Amino acid sequence: MRIYFLATFFCFFTLELSAQVVDYRLDFEGTGQLYSGETSPFWLHSNRKGRLDGKSHLYGLMSGSGNIFINDSSHFELGVGALYKEGFDDGAKLDEVYFEYLSRKIGVVLGKKHKEDLFKGLSASNESILWSLNSSAIPGIRLFTRSPVFILNNRGLGFKAGLEEYILDDDRYIEDARIHHKSFHLVYKTRRNLQIALGVQHFVQWAGISEEYGKLPNSLNDYIRVFTGMASDEDVGEGQEVNALGNQIGSYEVKVNSKIRGLDFQFLYNHIFEDASGMKMGNFPDGRYALFIEDNRDEFWGTPWLKAFMYEFYYTKNQSRDRAGSLIDGADNYFNNNLYRTGWVYKNQVIGVPFILLSENRFRIGTNIIAVHHLGLKGKVFDEFPYRFLLSYRQNYGVKDSFFAEKREVLSTLLELELIDSDYNLKAQLGADINSYKDSTFGVGINFTKTIF
């Protein structure tokens, strides 16, 4: 870690000497919340980049960044953020520390950096059902295309791709486990602003140290097997990794973008899979279905009341249960794993869509059989006060081999209203969970942000 910091700062200051333009900024953000139940309403703590959890009442974040602009289309950035939060885990934490290079087409990130919010804070899972903005940033390295690379001009056939490697440095059942991630999408763009992308996301938790089995496979040959989705050539965890090496999970994706009379439309479909049956669509219709509309027209044509709209439907009730083979090898168990028992979790917060919930002891996934309708709206009230509204109707059925006796229904809401936007920014937040199986909870919050310089 010390070597990483020294290398990062050396690169930053060396580049600064020859840079044309250098831009610095320092920001402070703080949030305080009060709520009626033992834990806060769902949308007062979910998708907050790990800065809040269900027991949190406050956090404070100081973050700084420096940008070195090489030319109009490329720059380097160094960023760091320190966080204090209270909740299930109290204390000071490192929110971000990273070195980033961005050109017109290529991006490289080294360190711990949150991913970009793609849908104005309206989506429950952001880019993918498998990787939301719910947990803290995970340290690693990312290589990716920022926009499609087309074969001819700026249309026709092209592609997008990414390769990422992470280290899970939190307290978990398999210590020092890693995450491998790659993505590839074929993209077709017409002259009339229609763009269609078809692709796949592939994640693997692998390597690490087990108290029971010792050091798990982590050689170059093992990495090749992880990359290609192959099984290990030796017994791992007494036969717990028969299908493929590591805890593998992925998603087929369809993305359709279009622009009609100043309105941007996006349709998204994510099909989730974690083994061969899911890859063959044996768990259909499990996944995410989403529509996002953004109004970029000027005020003469548009209405400030509604500038962005998002609807998402999440369904995970199949999990290959309808497949005949599930009577022999069992159904799926999304975000859980027999060997990597902590699951698809980082620092006790789900990495993927937050509608999939931890168990009461916050060790494993306790609810992954769900059906959710989610709505997000953004605009201005009385042409003066920006707002963000989230409404989620959640049906929870439990987890493999531990179904709830009765379906648990929850209506989760959030209303965020910007009150002041001058030298500082002040937002009021109202959240609620209306439950069918326990007492409902209500909460209020205040968010304060200020750019110091």
Protein Blocks (a to p, Z undefined) as FASTA:
>chain_A
ZZmmmmmmmmmmmmmmmpmbdcddddddddddddfblbdcfklmgonlopacfkbcbdcd
ddddddddfblmbccdddddddddedjbgcdddfbdcdddddfkbccdedjdddddfkgo
lafnlmbmklcckbccddddddddfbdcdfbhjehjdddddddddddfbdcfbghiacdd
dddddddddfkopacdddddddddeehidfklopadfbfklmmmmmnopacfbdehhhpa
mmbgcjddddddddddddeehiacddddddddfbfklmnopmbcgdcdddddddfbdfkl
mcfkbmbdcdddddfklnomlpmklmmnopadehiafklmnopaeehiafbdfkbccdfk
omacfbfcdcdddddddddehhlaccdddddddddebjehiacfbdcddddddddddfbd
cfbccdddddddddfkbccdddddddddddfZZ
